[in-house]
Amino acid sequence: MIRPTEIRYIKKTNTLSLTFEDGLNADLTSEYLRCFSPSAEVKGHGPGQEVLQKGKENVGIDQIEPIGNYAVKIVFDDGHNTGLYSWEYLHELAKNYKEYWHDYLEKLNNDGYVRTKP
């Protein structure tokens, strides 16, 4: 398991800055983290049940709670607070940021949703 060596929330840019043991560094926006929450509300209860998240452009993070030595719980200012971000999942989100974000924006576009600029 690759663990983060640093997790910092930068409120000014609504970004979670992560550094991992393997040297991977990433700045993940609150919107990205909220839209890729590992919760059942977002992921669904099985393949094909994912719920496309819309209107999260200005979401922020109220709290980051450590969960043992394996995860964090992120409390977003839109009230969403379910889903544990394991070290493995955070690393996956960081490593695949460009691909995942591109796919997400494409899904929004195909759904006819127009993002507002934060």
N, C-alpha and C positions, 0 to 999 in steps of 0.2 A: 504494500500500500504506500503510495506517495503522499506524504503529508505536506500541508502548507507550513512554511516557516514564518510567514507573516500574513496577516489579514488586517487591512486598514480600510475604514469607510471614509471616503472623501466627500463630505456633505456638499461642498461647493459645486462639485461636478456630478453628484449623485452616482458615484463610482465606487466599487469595491476593488481595491488593489490587492492582488494576491501574488505571493512568491512561494514556489514549491521547492521541495528538496532536490528535485532533478534540474533546478535552474529555470524552469518555466515561470515567466512573469506575465501577468495579465491584468488589465483594468476592465472589469465587467460592469456595465451600467446596471442600475437598479431595474430599469425596464427589462433588460435582457434576463436578469435573474428572476424577476417576477413572472415573465412570460414562459420561462423554462423551469418553473417551480416543480419539484418532484412530487407535489401533492396529488392526490386522487382528483381534486377539483380541476386540475390542469391536465394531468396525464390520463385521467380516466381509470377504469379498473381493468383495462386490457388493451391490446393492440387495436388501433382504429377508433378508440374512444376518446382521443385527445380533444381538448376544448381549446379552440383558437382564442387567445387572449387579445382583447382589443381595448383601446383607450388607456393604456398603461404608460404613455409617453412621459408623464410627469410624476410617476410614482417614486416615492423615496423610501428610505429604510429608517425605521424608528429604533430598532434594536437588533443586535446580533447576540444570540445566546449560545455559549458552548454546550454541546451535548457529549458528555464523556470525552474520550480521546479520539473520536471518529467523525464528528459532524458539528454543524452549527444549525441553529434554527434562526431564520431571518423573519423578523416582524416588519411588514411593510405598512406604510402609512395609509393604505387603502383598506386596512383591516385584515388582509391576508396574512395568516401566520401558521399555516399547516405545511407540512413537508420538511423533511430534514435533508439538508445539503451535506451529504457525506464528503469526506476528503476526495474519494474516488470520483464522485459526481462533479464536484467543483473543478477538479483537474480536467475531466472530460469537457465541461463547459468552456474552460479556458483554452484547452488545446484545439477545440473545434469551433471556436467563436465565429470566425469568418463564414464558415459553411452553414452553421446553424442559424446565424443572423440573416444571411442571404435567403435561406429557405423560408424563414419566418416572414421576412418582408415580402417574398413572392406569394406566400399563402394569403397575407393580408390583401395584397394587390388583386389576387384572383377572387377574393371574397368581396372586392369593391370597397374595401376600407381605406380611407386616406388618413395617414398619420398626421397629427398636428405637431409642429415643431416645439419641443420643450423650451 
